[in-house]
C-alpha cells in the first residue's frame, strides 16, 4: 500500500498548489483506508454482476471499459496482499 501513498505524494507535491497543501500521510491509516475501499468495491461489483450484469457488459449496452478498470484495481489489491 505504501507504493500508492508514495505515488500520491509525488503527484500532489508536483502540483502548482503543493506549497498550500502540506502532505503528511499516516501510512498505516492510509493502507487500511485503501483496503477498505477495495473491499467495498469488490462487494459492489459482485452485487452489480449478480443483479444487473448488463451494466458492465458491452454487448448489452454496458461499460466494458469500466469492468476492466475495476478488475485491474481489484487485481492490484490481490497482488499487494500476496507480497
PEZI-V421830 format. One record per residue. N is the residue number from 1. SS is DSSP state (hx for helix, st for strand, lp for the rest). PHI is phi in whole degrees, 0 to 359 (none if undefined). OMEGA is omega in degrees with one decimal (NA if undefined). Layout:
N	SS	PHI	OMEGA
N	SS	PHI	OMEGA
//
This chain:
1	lp	none	-177.4
2	hx	296	176.6
3	hx	297	177.8
4	hx	294	-179.9
5	hx	296	178.7
6	hx	298	178.1
7	hx	295	177.6
8	hx	299	178.5
9	hx	302	-179.2
10	hx	298	179.8
11	hx	294	-176.1
12	hx	288	-176.8
13	hx	287	175.8
14	lp	273	-178.1
15	lp	289	-178.6
16	lp	298	-177.7
17	lp	264	-173.4
18	hx	303	-177.9
19	hx	295	178.4
20	hx	261	-174.4
21	lp	231	-180.0
22	lp	295	-177.1
23	lp	247	175.4
24	lp	219	-176.5
25	lp	282	166.1
26	lp	271	-172.8
27	hx	300	-179.1
28	hx	293	178.3
29	hx	295	179.0
30	hx	296	179.3
31	hx	298	178.1
32	hx	296	179.7
33	hx	294	178.6
34	hx	297	178.7
35	hx	297	177.1
36	hx	298	179.2
37	hx	295	178.0
38	hx	296	179.2
39	hx	297	178.6
40	hx	296	176.9
41	hx	298	179.2
42	hx	298	177.9
43	hx	295	-179.4
44	hx	296	-178.4
45	hx	292	175.5
46	hx	297	177.9
47	hx	296	-179.3
48	hx	297	-178.9
49	hx	293	178.5
50	hx	278	-173.5
51	hx	265	-176.2
52	lp	212	-174.8
53	hx	298	-179.1
54	hx	296	178.6
55	hx	297	-178.1
56	hx	246	-178.4
57	lp	247	-176.7
58	hx	300	-179.5
59	hx	294	-179.8
60	hx	254	-179.8
61	lp	88	180.0
62	lp	274	-175.0
63	lp	251	-179.4
64	hx	292	179.0
65	hx	297	176.8
66	hx	295	178.2
67	hx	300	179.0
68	hx	295	179.6
69	hx	298	178.2
70	hx	297	179.6
71	hx	300	178.8
72	hx	295	178.9
73	hx	297	179.9
74	hx	292	177.2
75	hx	295	176.9
76	hx	299	178.4
77	hx	295	178.7
78	hx	293	178.5
79	hx	296	-179.2
80	hx	295	179.9
81	hx	292	-176.0
82	hx	282	-178.9
83	lp	276	NA
//
